[in-house]
Amino acid sequence: MRKPGWLPTAIVINILRPSDERNPGVKVSRQDVVKISEANGASFVSLPYETWSPTWEPKIIPPFEVIDGQHRLWSFSKSDDPSFELPVVAFHGLDISWQAYLFWTINIKPKRINWRLQQ
């Protein structure tokens, strides 16, 4: 019997807006834009394809940038085992300086939880 796995820390990504540029003048293709909408206090994400295919490729650049968790994410990219759930925290339209700040905060600033205080 195998236990399904999960990872307790999230993959942190940035979703590019149509106006965001990477490398001077390079933007996400209109066909690859991720649409974010809100209704009744909830946010909805619409991906740039109807059905996921492992052969999907962006026309120019990917609409997502991985800020943190790339090693965990890439380790599953060739896996045939779908039993792991990867939690994701998504930001929308962050510039490079905000992404660098988040990466630094996540990886340098965290403090360990003192388990003795929880008993």
Summary of the structure (lengths in Angstrom):
residues: 119
radius of gyration: 17.1
end to end distance: 32.3
largest distance: 54.9
contacts: 238
relative contact order: 0.25
helix: 21%
strand: 24%
